[in-house]
């Protein structure tokens, strides 16, 4: 179930980003020759903390950066659960 929620949030993000670029910044879309690689760090509240362009360095990244930086995943993107280690028999 957690994986499905993650995949849904990522899919919604990608669709939102694609829609934003195609409707508001077509010139950026035309600048994509093959692919654009962007890394994102999301905090525990679902807000984007850090965004950086990986490839290609010549891509006009400003418009995409502003959209990604203001994106809200509406809660944690990934949840980590831990349990206390079980205690073995005392000796």
PyMOL CGO cylinders between C-alpha atoms (Angstrom):
from pymol import cmd
from pymol.cgo import CYLINDER

trace = [
    CYLINDER, 0.00, 0.00, 0.00, 2.83, 2.45, 0.83, 0.3, 1, 1, 1, 1, 1, 1,
    CYLINDER, 2.83, 2.45, 0.83, 4.43, 1.82, -2.55, 0.3, 1, 1, 1, 1, 1, 1,
    CYLINDER, 4.43, 1.82, -2.55, 1.15, 2.53, -4.33, 0.3, 1, 1, 1, 1, 1, 1,
    CYLINDER, 1.15, 2.53, -4.33, 0.75, 5.86, -2.51, 0.3, 1, 1, 1, 1, 1, 1,
    CYLINDER, 0.75, 5.86, -2.51, 4.33, 6.79, -3.39, 0.3, 1, 1, 1, 1, 1, 1,
    CYLINDER, 4.33, 6.79, -3.39, 3.80, 5.89, -7.05, 0.3, 1, 1, 1, 1, 1, 1,
    CYLINDER, 3.80, 5.89, -7.05, 0.56, 7.89, -7.15, 0.3, 1, 1, 1, 1, 1, 1,
    CYLINDER, 0.56, 7.89, -7.15, 2.24, 10.99, -5.67, 0.3, 1, 1, 1, 1, 1, 1,
    CYLINDER, 2.24, 10.99, -5.67, 5.16, 10.75, -8.09, 0.3, 1, 1, 1, 1, 1, 1,
    CYLINDER, 5.16, 10.75, -8.09, 2.84, 10.26, -11.05, 0.3, 1, 1, 1, 1, 1, 1,
    CYLINDER, 2.84, 10.26, -11.05, 0.75, 13.27, -10.03, 0.3, 1, 1, 1, 1, 1, 1,
    CYLINDER, 0.75, 13.27, -10.03, 3.94, 15.34, -9.67, 0.3, 1, 1, 1, 1, 1, 1,
    CYLINDER, 3.94, 15.34, -9.67, 5.21, 14.33, -13.12, 0.3, 1, 1, 1, 1, 1, 1,
    CYLINDER, 5.21, 14.33, -13.12, 1.82, 15.03, -14.72, 0.3, 1, 1, 1, 1, 1, 1,
    CYLINDER, 1.82, 15.03, -14.72, 1.60, 18.42, -12.99, 0.3, 1, 1, 1, 1, 1, 1,
    CYLINDER, 1.60, 18.42, -12.99, 5.10, 19.37, -14.09, 0.3, 1, 1, 1, 1, 1, 1,
    CYLINDER, 5.10, 19.37, -14.09, 4.45, 18.25, -17.68, 0.3, 1, 1, 1, 1, 1, 1,
    CYLINDER, 4.45, 18.25, -17.68, 1.18, 20.18, -17.78, 0.3, 1, 1, 1, 1, 1, 1,
    CYLINDER, 1.18, 20.18, -17.78, 2.87, 23.30, -16.37, 0.3, 1, 1, 1, 1, 1, 1,
    CYLINDER, 2.87, 23.30, -16.37, 5.64, 23.21, -18.95, 0.3, 1, 1, 1, 1, 1, 1,
    CYLINDER, 5.64, 23.21, -18.95, 3.40, 22.47, -21.94, 0.3, 1, 1, 1, 1, 1, 1,
    CYLINDER, 3.40, 22.47, -21.94, 0.83, 25.14, -21.09, 0.3, 1, 1, 1, 1, 1, 1,
    CYLINDER, 0.83, 25.14, -21.09, 3.05, 27.96, -19.77, 0.3, 1, 1, 1, 1, 1, 1,
    CYLINDER, 3.05, 27.96, -19.77, 6.59, 27.42, -21.05, 0.3, 1, 1, 1, 1, 1, 1,
    CYLINDER, 6.59, 27.42, -21.05, 6.53, 25.78, -24.45, 0.3, 1, 1, 1, 1, 1, 1,
    CYLINDER, 6.53, 25.78, -24.45, 9.92, 27.30, -25.26, 0.3, 1, 1, 1, 1, 1, 1,
    CYLINDER, 9.92, 27.30, -25.26, 11.40, 25.22, -22.42, 0.3, 1, 1, 1, 1, 1, 1,
    CYLINDER, 11.40, 25.22, -22.42, 9.77, 22.12, -23.85, 0.3, 1, 1, 1, 1, 1, 1,
    CYLINDER, 9.77, 22.12, -23.85, 11.37, 22.79, -27.21, 0.3, 1, 1, 1, 1, 1, 1,
    CYLINDER, 11.37, 22.79, -27.21, 14.78, 23.04, -25.50, 0.3, 1, 1, 1, 1, 1, 1,
    CYLINDER, 14.78, 23.04, -25.50, 14.56, 19.42, -24.34, 0.3, 1, 1, 1, 1, 1, 1,
    CYLINDER, 14.56, 19.42, -24.34, 16.58, 17.48, -26.87, 0.3, 1, 1, 1, 1, 1, 1,
    CYLINDER, 16.58, 17.48, -26.87, 16.55, 14.03, -25.32, 0.3, 1, 1, 1, 1, 1, 1,
    CYLINDER, 16.55, 14.03, -25.32, 15.79, 14.15, -21.62, 0.3, 1, 1, 1, 1, 1, 1,
    CYLINDER, 15.79, 14.15, -21.62, 16.22, 16.36, -18.59, 0.3, 1, 1, 1, 1, 1, 1,
    CYLINDER, 16.22, 16.36, -18.59, 17.36, 14.89, -15.28, 0.3, 1, 1, 1, 1, 1, 1,
    CYLINDER, 17.36, 14.89, -15.28, 16.43, 16.72, -12.10, 0.3, 1, 1, 1, 1, 1, 1,
    CYLINDER, 16.43, 16.72, -12.10, 17.05, 15.61, -8.51, 0.3, 1, 1, 1, 1, 1, 1,
    CYLINDER, 17.05, 15.61, -8.51, 14.71, 16.63, -5.71, 0.3, 1, 1, 1, 1, 1, 1,
    CYLINDER, 14.71, 16.63, -5.71, 14.90, 16.37, -1.92, 0.3, 1, 1, 1, 1, 1, 1,
    CYLINDER, 14.90, 16.37, -1.92, 11.53, 16.38, -0.15, 0.3, 1, 1, 1, 1, 1, 1,
    CYLINDER, 11.53, 16.38, -0.15, 11.19, 17.08, 3.58, 0.3, 1, 1, 1, 1, 1, 1,
    CYLINDER, 11.19, 17.08, 3.58, 8.95, 15.17, 6.00, 0.3, 1, 1, 1, 1, 1, 1,
    CYLINDER, 8.95, 15.17, 6.00, 6.07, 17.58, 5.45, 0.3, 1, 1, 1, 1, 1, 1,
    CYLINDER, 6.07, 17.58, 5.45, 5.99, 16.91, 1.72, 0.3, 1, 1, 1, 1, 1, 1,
    CYLINDER, 5.99, 16.91, 1.72, 7.56, 20.21, 0.69, 0.3, 1, 1, 1, 1, 1, 1,
    CYLINDER, 7.56, 20.21, 0.69, 10.50, 20.34, -1.70, 0.3, 1, 1, 1, 1, 1, 1,
    CYLINDER, 10.50, 20.34, -1.70, 13.68, 21.41, 0.11, 0.3, 1, 1, 1, 1, 1, 1,
    CYLINDER, 13.68, 21.41, 0.11, 16.28, 21.15, -2.64, 0.3, 1, 1, 1, 1, 1, 1,
    CYLINDER, 16.28, 21.15, -2.64, 16.19, 20.97, -6.44, 0.3, 1, 1, 1, 1, 1, 1,
    CYLINDER, 16.19, 20.97, -6.44, 19.11, 20.73, -8.82, 0.3, 1, 1, 1, 1, 1, 1,
    CYLINDER, 19.11, 20.73, -8.82, 19.58, 20.15, -12.53, 0.3, 1, 1, 1, 1, 1, 1,
    CYLINDER, 19.58, 20.15, -12.53, 21.70, 17.13, -13.29, 0.3, 1, 1, 1, 1, 1, 1,
    CYLINDER, 21.70, 17.13, -13.29, 21.64, 16.92, -17.08, 0.3, 1, 1, 1, 1, 1, 1,
    CYLINDER, 21.64, 16.92, -17.08, 21.91, 18.75, -19.49, 0.3, 1, 1, 1, 1, 1, 1,
    CYLINDER, 21.91, 18.75, -19.49, 23.53, 21.77, -17.86, 0.3, 1, 1, 1, 1, 1, 1,
    CYLINDER, 23.53, 21.77, -17.86, 22.48, 24.01, -20.77, 0.3, 1, 1, 1, 1, 1, 1,
    CYLINDER, 22.48, 24.01, -20.77, 18.72, 23.49, -20.21, 0.3, 1, 1, 1, 1, 1, 1,
    CYLINDER, 18.72, 23.49, -20.21, 16.80, 26.68, -19.25, 0.3, 1, 1, 1, 1, 1, 1,
    CYLINDER, 16.80, 26.68, -19.25, 15.90, 25.48, -15.77, 0.3, 1, 1, 1, 1, 1, 1,
    CYLINDER, 15.90, 25.48, -15.77, 14.53, 28.60, -14.05, 0.3, 1, 1, 1, 1, 1, 1,
    CYLINDER, 14.53, 28.60, -14.05, 10.80, 28.10, -14.80, 0.3, 1, 1, 1, 1, 1, 1,
    CYLINDER, 10.80, 28.10, -14.80, 10.88, 24.39, -13.94, 0.3, 1, 1, 1, 1, 1, 1,
    CYLINDER, 10.88, 24.39, -13.94, 12.87, 25.16, -10.79, 0.3, 1, 1, 1, 1, 1, 1,
    CYLINDER, 12.87, 25.16, -10.79, 10.25, 27.60, -9.50, 0.3, 1, 1, 1, 1, 1, 1,
    CYLINDER, 10.25, 27.60, -9.50, 7.43, 25.12, -10.11, 0.3, 1, 1, 1, 1, 1, 1,
    CYLINDER, 7.43, 25.12, -10.11, 9.25, 22.22, -8.44, 0.3, 1, 1, 1, 1, 1, 1,
    CYLINDER, 9.25, 22.22, -8.44, 10.43, 24.30, -5.48, 0.3, 1, 1, 1, 1, 1, 1,
    CYLINDER, 10.43, 24.30, -5.48, 6.86, 25.37, -4.71, 0.3, 1, 1, 1, 1, 1, 1,
    CYLINDER, 6.86, 25.37, -4.71, 5.35, 21.89, -5.19, 0.3, 1, 1, 1, 1, 1, 1,
    CYLINDER, 5.35, 21.89, -5.19, 3.63, 20.30, -2.21, 0.3, 1, 1, 1, 1, 1, 1,
    CYLINDER, 3.63, 20.30, -2.21, 3.36, 16.51, -2.06, 0.3, 1, 1, 1, 1, 1, 1,
    CYLINDER, 3.36, 16.51, -2.06, 0.76, 16.97, 0.70, 0.3, 1, 1, 1, 1, 1, 1,
    CYLINDER, 0.76, 16.97, 0.70, 2.44, 14.92, 3.37, 0.3, 1, 1, 1, 1, 1, 1,
    CYLINDER, 2.44, 14.92, 3.37, 5.50, 12.70, 3.55, 0.3, 1, 1, 1, 1, 1, 1,
    CYLINDER, 5.50, 12.70, 3.55, 6.63, 11.25, 0.26, 0.3, 1, 1, 1, 1, 1, 1,
    CYLINDER, 6.63, 11.25, 0.26, 8.30, 8.26, 1.87, 0.3, 1, 1, 1, 1, 1, 1,
    CYLINDER, 8.30, 8.26, 1.87, 7.57, 7.00, 5.35, 0.3, 1, 1, 1, 1, 1, 1,
    CYLINDER, 7.57, 7.00, 5.35, 10.09, 5.02, 7.32, 0.3, 1, 1, 1, 1, 1, 1,
    CYLINDER, 10.09, 5.02, 7.32, 8.98, 2.70, 10.06, 0.3, 1, 1, 1, 1, 1, 1,
    CYLINDER, 8.98, 2.70, 10.06, 11.30, 1.19, 12.58, 0.3, 1, 1, 1, 1, 1, 1,
    CYLINDER, 11.30, 1.19, 12.58, 10.77, -1.18, 15.43, 0.3, 1, 1, 1, 1, 1, 1,
    CYLINDER, 10.77, -1.18, 15.43, 12.76, -1.68, 18.55, 0.3, 1, 1, 1, 1, 1, 1,
    CYLINDER, 12.76, -1.68, 18.55, 15.11, -4.66, 18.31, 0.3, 1, 1, 1, 1, 1, 1,
    CYLINDER, 15.11, -4.66, 18.31, 13.81, -7.65, 20.17, 0.3, 1, 1, 1, 1, 1, 1,
    CYLINDER, 13.81, -7.65, 20.17, 15.68, -8.50, 23.31, 0.3, 1, 1, 1, 1, 1, 1,
    CYLINDER, 15.68, -8.50, 23.31, 17.07, -11.99, 23.46, 0.3, 1, 1, 1, 1, 1, 1,
    CYLINDER, 17.07, -11.99, 23.46, 17.04, -14.08, 26.62, 0.3, 1, 1, 1, 1, 1, 1,
    CYLINDER, 17.04, -14.08, 26.62, 19.06, -12.57, 29.45, 0.3, 1, 1, 1, 1, 1, 1,
    CYLINDER, 19.06, -12.57, 29.45, 22.13, -14.47, 30.49, 0.3, 1, 1, 1, 1, 1, 1,
]
cmd.load_cgo(trace, "trace")
